[in-house]
């Protein structure tokens, strides 16, 4: 039984920002556990239900504690939110601050060298 539907873009599975092993407590084997449930990215883990995740993992003979699962999901939600933060507005690379232009002093006959 899969808990979540797989993300359409396979490139999301290879993106470092979505690597489940960046979550504290998830190594290669626990990543495989989550993959077997259809969870491949941090965003997918962040959307998972603690109850359903716990139930399915225990059914499969895996016994992480509920508090551990809650921590994984909390970390995933926090990380996913950080990845989705909008960038501050930019004026673009070609916009320069306005500069006040002043006229150069006029040359007069008295100030020109002979």
Buried (B, 14 or more C-beta within 10 A) or exposed (E): EEBBEBBEEEEBBEEEBBBBEEBEEBEEEBBEBBBEBBBBBBBBBBBBEBEEBBEBBEEEEBEBEEEBBEBBBEBBBEBBEEEEEEEEEEEEEEEEEEEEEEEEEEEEEEEEEE
